[in-house]
Amino acid sequence: MTEKENPPEESDAPETPPPAEKRRLGKILVALFSSIILVAFIGYRYIDDEFHRPANPRADEAKDIHVRPGMSFAQILKLLEKNGLIRSPGLFHFQARLRGGAKSIQAGVYALKASMTPREIYKHLSEGRVARRSFTIPEGYNVREIARTIRRARLADEAEILRLSRDPSFLRELKISATSIEGYLFPDTYHFPVGASSKKILGFMVRTMRRKFSPALREQAKAMGFTIHQTLTLASIIEKETSLSSERPLIAAVFINRLKRRMRLQSDPTVIYGLPHFDGNITKKDLRYDSPYNTYLHRGLPPGPIASPGLESIKSALNPAKVKYLYFVATRDGGHQFSRTYREHRRAVNRYQRR
């Protein structure tokens, strides 16, 4: 090479790989990206499948899980795991976060089963599907029987119900001017969330009675000179005297006719209510027991209701039959024989009660 010849200039540009290497690199990137997608898909399917797989498909027993206000998500997960309702707290946490997380979970008592999928469990918790229990109060139940029924439904403590039934401050809250809640708990079927307070349960039952005791019925009571308390008292006696719908207006007429004449009501159910102990058979000694509820000894209505009357008995108390009956006696077919005079009544007693 001579001095006059110029050397070839060096280029700063990188060497372009051959087409074959380009294709190989592209395939590697595509394979890598596809692998990432596949792994992510498989991972998601696994997590999603776990969220739809119950901890124990054969477990049918529901467990009450109490999610208290202010509980952290970690505490809730621990509670679920401790009760065997979920297998993987971590996976449950991950799926829950995708659906709103702990902020969606509502406080309350939940009836959950290990046979439920984690997704179903989360749905119950996030939608506030708290456990509810039901009980039915038949017409004619008294407070003690009602308290026992509520306790058997596992909704409240029997002793607490009985305590509240005579608590002056609670009665004032309910605007009941009486010494007891007796007669104000309307007989019906009720549904309450587990954890509802005794006050809430009793308050709702009293409000139900007030809804049933419509403005029209209140006007009827006022026209007859009765307060709501007196109406419920009379209706409760009617309720305990007969189970036959056809007889309720007749029973009402007998008692109202007696009240107008200042005759003693002489109702066995009122005497029984006032007894400290009753073995199922009323005796002459029982009829002489001096309690405010003994209508053989005291004139007028007793101090208050002796049971929870149904709507039919309330209506009968305010719509008595237009008859002049003053007496009735039980017959052998479950009904009653009604009489206008004491002589007629004695004949009916001899016919149906003497053996």
C-alpha positions, 0 to 999 in steps of 0.5 A, a space after each residue: 500500500 502506498 502512502 497515496 492510498 487511503 485506508 478503508 474507513 471504520 464504521 461505528 454502526 453495529 454489524 447486522 446479524 444474519 437473517 437466520 439469527 434474527 429469526 432464531 431470536 424472534 422465536 425465542 422471544 415468542 416462546 418466552 412470552 408464550 411461556 409467561 402467558 401460559 404460566 400466568 393462565 395456569 396459575 390463574 386457573 389454579 387459583 380460580 379453581 381453588 376459589 371454587 373448591 370447598 374445604 370439605 364437600 361432605 360437611 353439612 353442618 353450619 357454623 356460626 361465624 361472628 365477624 365483629 365490627 373492626 376485625 382485620 382481614 387477617 383476623 377474619 381469615 384466621 377465623 375461617 381457617 380455624 373453623 375448617 371453612 377454607 384451606 388456603 388463607 393466602 389464596 382466599 386473600 388473593 381472590 378476595 382482593 380481586 373482588 373488593 377485599 376486606 372493605 366489602 366484608 360486613 360485620 354480623 353472624 354468618 352460618 357457613 359450611 365447609 361444603 361451601 366454596 370459598 367464593 360462596 363464603 366470600 359472597 355471603 360475607 361481602 353481601 351481608 348475608 347474615 344468618 337468620 333464624 325463625 320462630 312462631 308464636 301461636 295465639 294464646 302464648 304467654 310471656 314465659 312460653 314466648 321467652 322459651 320459644 325464642 330461646 329454643 330458636 337460639 336467638 336470645 336468653 330466656 332469662 333476659 327476655 323475662 327480665 325485660 318483660 317487666 323492666 320499667 325503663 324498657 316498657 317506657 321505651 315501648 310506650 307501654 303503660 303497664 307493669 308487664 309486656 304481657 299481651 303486647 307481643 303479637 303472635 306471628 312467625 318472625 325472622 331475625 338475624 342471629 345476634 339481634 338483641 333481646 330488645 330489638 326482638 321484643 320491640 319488633 313484636 310490639 310494633 307488629 301488634 300496634 300495626 295489627 291494631 289498626 286505627 279503625 280498631 282503635 276507634 272501635 275501642 274508643 267508642 266502646 270505652 276501652 283503652 288498647 290495654 283493656 282491649 288486649 286484656 279482654 281479647 286475651 281472656 277470649 283467646 284462652 277460653 275458646 279455640 273456635 272462631 265461631 265462639 269468640 264473638 259469643 264469649 266476648 258478648 258474655 264477658 261484656 254483658 257481665 261487665 255492664 252488670 258489674 258481675 264477676 267474670 269468673 274466668 278460669 284462665 285468669 285464675 290459672 294465670 295468677 297461680 304460683 303453680 298449676 298442675 293442669 287441674 283447677 280446684 276449688 282451692 285454686 278458685 279461692 286463691 287471692 290474686 289480682 287475676 282471680 276474677 271469681 273474687 274481683 270484679 272487672 277486668 284483671 290488671 292486664 292481659 293473660 296471654 298474647 291474643 290473635 287478631 281474631 280475638 281482638 276483633 271479637 272483643 270489639 265486635 261482640 255478638 248481639 246476644 244476652 248470654 251471661 254464662 257458658 260451660 264447656 261441652 264434650 265436643 270442644 265447644 261451649 253451651 251458652 245460657 242467658 239465666 243461671 237456671 239454664 246454666 245449671 241445667 247445662 252444667 248438669 248435662 255436660 259436667 256431671 258424671 
